[in-house]
């Protein structure tokens, strides 16, 4: 997203009425929503210098497909490309049939894992796959 123009740098879509019209993001979700559900991506800006990282992340996704739990935490200096690699990763996951949810927040003293609660709360209404159970509390 280009902050100066308010448009997607890949496809040129703009924020319309507070909602991002870019086809790679969750349709109809306000841009300040704490949790967004991703849809398969349609616009793809170039991924420069991050192919090895994306391959490693996709390897973790294959572990998940085989039933192994995985978590990813991207850390680094501002401007180094964390958001870009995250966007490429979730776009690939969504296009590969994964159910992808994204959340964001600040790690504040006393509530460092608040984003996980938001994600869990957002998924409570989902039906679990056939033959699986549901976590009732976390």
Phi and psi in degrees as GROMACS dihedral restraints (atoms count N, CA, C in turn):
[ dihedral_restraints ]
;  ai    aj    ak    al  type     phi  dphi    fc
    3     4     5     6     1   -92.6    20    10
    4     5     6     7     1   108.4    20    10
    6     7     8     9     1   -59.8    20    10
    7     8     9    10     1   -31.8    20    10
    9    10    11    12     1   -66.8    20    10
   10    11    12    13     1   -41.6    20    10
   12    13    14    15     1   -99.8    20    10
   13    14    15    16     1   -15.9    20    10
   15    16    17    18     1    71.4    20    10
   16    17    18    19     1    25.7    20    10
   18    19    20    21     1  -126.2    20    10
   19    20    21    22     1   158.8    20    10
   21    22    23    24     1   -69.4    20    10
   22    23    24    25     1   131.2    20    10
   24    25    26    27     1   -71.1    20    10
   25    26    27    28     1   -18.1    20    10
   27    28    29    30     1   -89.3    20    10
   28    29    30    31     1   -46.2    20    10
   30    31    32    33     1  -116.9    20    10
   31    32    33    34     1    -8.9    20    10
   33    34    35    36     1    82.9    20    10
   34    35    36    37     1     0.9    20    10
   36    37    38    39     1   -61.1    20    10
   37    38    39    40     1   150.5    20    10
   39    40    41    42     1  -119.7    20    10
   40    41    42    43     1   162.9    20    10
   42    43    44    45     1   -72.2    20    10
   43    44    45    46     1   125.0    20    10
   45    46    47    48     1  -119.5    20    10
   46    47    48    49     1   114.1    20    10
   48    49    50    51     1    60.4    20    10
   49    50    51    52     1    33.5    20    10
   51    52    53    54     1    83.5    20    10
   52    53    54    55     1     2.2    20    10
   54    55    56    57     1  -116.9    20    10
   55    56    57    58     1   132.0    20    10
   57    58    59    60     1   -72.2    20    10
   58    59    60    61     1   125.4    20    10
   60    61    62    63     1   -89.4    20    10
   61    62    63    64     1     0.2    20    10
   63    64    65    66     1   -63.3    20    10
   64    65    66    67     1   130.9    20    10
   66    67    68    69     1   -68.2    20    10
   67    68    69    70     1   -12.0    20    10
   69    70    71    72     1   -86.6    20    10
   70    71    72    73     1   -10.6    20    10
   72    73    74    75     1  -104.9    20    10
   73    74    75    76     1   171.9    20    10
   75    76    77    78     1   -62.0    20    10
   76    77    78    79     1   124.7    20    10
   78    79    80    81     1   -68.8    20    10
   79    80    81    82     1   134.8    20    10
   81    82    83    84     1    71.0    20    10
   82    83    84    85     1    19.9    20    10
   84    85    86    87     1  -106.9    20    10
   85    86    87    88     1   127.3    20    10
   87    88    89    90     1   -56.4    20    10
   88    89    90    91     1   143.0    20    10
   90    91    92    93     1   -65.0    20    10
   91    92    93    94     1   -19.7    20    10
   93    94    95    96     1   -98.5    20    10
   94    95    96    97     1    11.2    20    10
   96    97    98    99     1   -64.7    20    10
   97    98    99   100     1   137.1    20    10
   99   100   101   102     1   -69.7    20    10
  100   101   102   103     1   -24.9    20    10
  102   103   104   105     1  -134.0    20    10
  103   104   105   106     1   131.6    20    10
  105   106   107   108     1  -126.2    20    10
  106   107   108   109     1   143.2    20    10
  108   109   110   111     1   -98.6    20    10
  109   110   111   112     1   126.8    20    10
  111   112   113   114     1   -86.9    20    10
  112   113   114   115     1   148.6    20    10
  114   115   116   117     1  -115.0    20    10
  115   116   117   118     1   160.0    20    10
  117   118   119   120     1   -53.8    20    10
  118   119   120   121     1   139.1    20    10
  120   121   122   123     1   -78.0    20    10
  121   122   123   124     1   149.9    20    10
  123   124   125   126     1  -118.5    20    10
  124   125   126   127     1   -24.3    20    10
  126   127   128   129     1  -110.8    20    10
  127   128   129   130     1   140.5    20    10
  129   130   131   132     1  -137.7    20    10
  130   131   132   133     1    92.9    20    10
  132   133   134   135     1   -65.4    20    10
  133   134   135   136     1   156.3    20    10
  135   136   137   138     1   -61.8    20    10
  136   137   138   139     1   142.0    20    10
  138   139   140   141     1  -101.9    20    10
  139   140   141   142     1   104.3    20    10
  141   142   143   144     1  -102.2    20    10
  142   143   144   145     1   123.7    20    10
  144   145   146   147     1    70.9    20    10
  145   146   147   148     1    16.5    20    10
  147   148   149   150     1  -129.0    20    10
  148   149   150   151     1    14.6    20    10
  150   151   152   153     1   -62.2    20    10
  151   152   153   154     1   -43.2    20    10
  153   154   155   156     1   -63.1    20    10
  154   155   156   157     1   -39.7    20    10
  156   157   158   159     1   -65.0    20    10
  157   158   159   160     1   -44.4    20    10
  159   160   161   162     1   -62.2    20    10
  160   161   162   163     1   -39.8    20    10
  162   163   164   165     1   -62.8    20    10
  163   164   165   166     1   -40.6    20    10
  165   166   167   168     1   -64.3    20    10
  166   167   168   169     1   -43.0    20    10
  168   169   170   171     1   -63.2    20    10
  169   170   171   172     1   -40.1    20    10
  171   172   173   174     1   -67.6    20    10
  172   173   174   175     1   -30.2    20    10
  174   175   176   177     1   -63.6    20    10
  175   176   177   178     1   -39.3    20    10
  177   178   179   180     1   -64.6    20    10
  178   179   180   181     1   -37.0    20    10
  180   181   182   183     1   -63.4    20    10
  181   182   183   184     1   -37.9    20    10
  183   184   185   186     1   -66.2    20    10
  184   185   186   187     1   -34.7    20    10
  186   187   188   189     1   -59.1    20    10
  187   188   189   190     1   -43.4    20    10
  189   190   191   192     1   -63.1    20    10
  190   191   192   193     1   -41.9    20    10
  192   193   194   195     1   -59.7    20    10
  193   194   195   196     1   -31.2    20    10
  195   196   197   198     1   -84.7    20    10
  196   197   198   199     1     3.3    20    10
  198   199   200   201     1    97.7    20    10
  199   200   201   202     1     6.3    20    10
  201   202   203   204     1   -92.1    20    10
  202   203   204   205     1   134.2    20    10
  204   205   206   207     1   -74.4    20    10
  205   206   207   208     1   139.8    20    10
  207   208   209   210     1  -143.6    20    10
  208   209   210   211     1   150.8    20    10
  210   211   212   213     1  -134.7    20    10
  211   212   213   214     1   147.0    20    10
  213   214   215   216     1  -125.4    20    10
  214   215   216   217     1   132.6    20    10
  216   217   218   219     1  -127.7    20    10
  217   218   219   220     1   112.8    20    10
  219   220   221   222     1   -93.0    20    10
  220   221   222   223     1   125.6    20    10
  222   223   224   225     1  -130.2    20    10
  223   224   225   226     1   153.3    20    10
  225   226   227   228     1   160.7    20    10
  226   227   228   229     1   174.2    20    10
  228   229   230   231     1   -66.5    20    10
  229   230   231   232     1   154.6    20    10
  231   232   233   234     1   -59.2    20    10
  232   233   234   235     1   135.5    20    10
  234   235   236   237     1    85.4    20    10
  235   236   237   238     1     3.3    20    10
  237   238   239   240     1   -85.5    20    10
  238   239   240   241     1    -6.1    20    10
  240   241   242   243     1   110.2    20    10
  241   242   243   244     1    16.2    20    10
  243   244   245   246     1   -61.0    20    10
  244   245   246   247     1   -46.1    20    10
  246   247   248   249     1   -65.2    20    10
  247   248   249   250     1   -39.6    20    10
  249   250   251   252     1   -64.4    20    10
  250   251   252   253     1   -44.5    20    10
  252   253   254   255     1   -68.8    20    10
  253   254   255   256     1   -37.2    20    10
  255   256   257   258     1   -61.9    20    10
  256   257   258   259     1   -45.1    20    10
  258   259   260   261     1   -61.0    20    10
  259   260   261   262     1   -44.7    20    10
  261   262   263   264     1   -63.1    20    10
  262   263   264   265     1   -40.5    20    10
  264   265   266   267     1   -64.8    20    10
  265   266   267   268     1   -50.2    20    10
  267   268   269   270     1   -68.9    20    10
  268   269   270   271     1   -30.6    20    10
  270   271   272   273     1   -64.4    20    10
  271   272   273   274     1   -43.9    20    10
  273   274   275   276     1   -63.6    20    10
  274   275   276   277     1   -44.0    20    10
  276   277   278   279     1   -60.3    20    10
  277   278   279   280     1   -47.5    20    10
  279   280   281   282     1   -62.3    20    10
  280   281   282   283     1   -41.0    20    10
  282   283   284   285     1   -72.1    20    10
  283   284   285   286     1   -20.0    20    10
  285   286   287   288     1   -90.6    20    10
  286   287   288   289     1     8.3    20    10
  288   289   290   291     1    92.6    20    10
  289   290   291   292     1     5.3    20    10
  291   292   293   294     1   -76.2    20    10
  292   293   294   295     1   147.8    20    10
  294   295   296   297     1   -85.5    20    10
  295   296   297   298     1   113.7    20    10
  297   298   299   300     1  -115.9    20    10
  298   299   300   301     1   127.3    20    10
  300   301   302   303     1  -123.1    20    10
  301   302   303   304     1   144.1    20    10
  303   304   305   306     1  -128.1    20    10
  304   305   306   307     1   141.6    20    10
  306   307   308   309     1  -136.6    20    10
  307   308   309   310     1   161.0    20    10
  309   310   311   312     1  -145.5    20    10
  310   311   312   313     1   156.8    20    10
  312   313   314   315     1   176.2    20    10
  313   314   315   316     1   173.6    20    10
  315   316   317   318     1   -97.4    20    10
  316   317   318   319     1   141.2    20    10
  318   319   320   321     1   -82.5    20    10
  319   320   321   322     1    99.1    20    10
  321   322   323   324     1  -100.0    20    10
  322   323   324   325     1   148.6    20    10
  324   325   326   327     1   -56.1    20    10
  325   326   327   328     1   132.0    20    10
  327   328   329   330     1    90.5    20    10
  328   329   330   331     1   -15.6    20    10
  330   331   332   333     1  -145.8    20    10
  331   332   333   334     1    50.8    20    10
  333   334   335   336     1   -67.4    20    10
  334   335   336   337     1   -20.5    20    10
  336   337   338   339     1  -112.0    20    10
  337   338   339   340     1    24.6    20    10
  339   340   341   342     1   -56.5    20    10
  340   341   342   343     1   -33.7    20    10
  342   343   344   345     1   -63.5    20    10
  343   344   345   346     1   -33.4    20    10
  345   346   347   348     1   -66.6    20    10
  346   347   348   349     1   -37.4    20    10
  348   349   350   351     1   -65.0    20    10
  349   350   351   352     1   -42.5    20    10
  351   352   353   354     1   -60.0    20    10
  352   353   354   355     1   -43.4    20    10
  354   355   356   357     1   -64.7    20    10
  355   356   357   358     1   -43.7    20    10
  357   358   359   360     1   -62.4    20    10
  358   359   360   361     1   -44.1    20    10
  360   361   362   363     1   -61.5    20    10
  361   362   363   364     1   -39.1    20    10
  363   364   365   366     1   -68.0    20    10
  364   365   366   367     1   -25.1    20    10
  366   367   368   369     1   -97.4    20    10
  367   368   369   370     1    -2.4    20    10
  369   370   371   372     1   -57.9    20    10
  370   371   372   373     1   -33.5    20    10
  372   373   374   375     1   -77.9    20    10
  373   374   375   376     1   -10.1    20    10
  375   376   377   378     1   -73.5    20    10
  376   377   378   379     1   146.2    20    10
  378   379   380   381     1   -85.7    20    10
  379   380   381   382     1   134.7    20    10
  381   382   383   384     1   -71.1    20    10
  382   383   384   385     1   154.7    20    10
  384   385   386   387     1   -58.3    20    10
  385   386   387   388     1   152.2    20    10
  387   388   389   390     1   -54.5    20    10
  388   389   390   391     1   135.2    20    10
  390   391   392   393     1    84.2    20    10
  391   392   393   394     1     6.2    20    10
  393   394   395   396     1  -119.7    20    10
  394   395   396   397     1   161.4    20    10
  396   397   398   399     1   -96.8    20    10
  397   398   399   400     1  -174.5    20    10
  399   400   401   402     1  -131.3    20    10
  400   401   402   403     1   140.0    20    10
  402   403   404   405     1   -80.4    20    10
  403   404   405   406     1   124.8    20    10
  405   406   407   408     1   -91.6    20    10
  406   407   408   409     1   -17.9    20    10
  408   409   410   411     1  -153.6    20    10
  409   410   411   412     1   157.4    20    10
